[in-house]
Amino acid sequence: IFEFVPLYIKAFFKRTMYCYFLRDFNVGTLEFIIGSLLFLFGLVFGGLNWFLSAENQEMASTGTVMIASIPIILGFQLLLSAFHFDIANVPKIVLQKIELQAGG
């Protein structure tokens, strides 16, 4: 398991770079970029403000909670949409036919 997980993560990032940035730039790429940024912003902003409000022993305001939660929700939705686009983006036309020889 200690060899598989790092190799799997490396393959994920390699495939993402090739499919979304080098070979093609499509709506899935924009959804992936914007979704990742929004999700990370919401996590960092919310975590930082949660830590500060817990340290000061005061409740976070409603606006602070919403500024943290809305980017997380929107980012997650965009990431789901990017994954859906990736799954649906399977080639249906064969570019090269492989001929099988009889007997072997």
Secondary structure as UniProt FT lines:
FT   TURN            2..3
FT   HELIX           4..17
FT   HELIX           18..22
FT   HELIX           27..56
FT   HELIX           62..88
FT   TURN            102..103
//
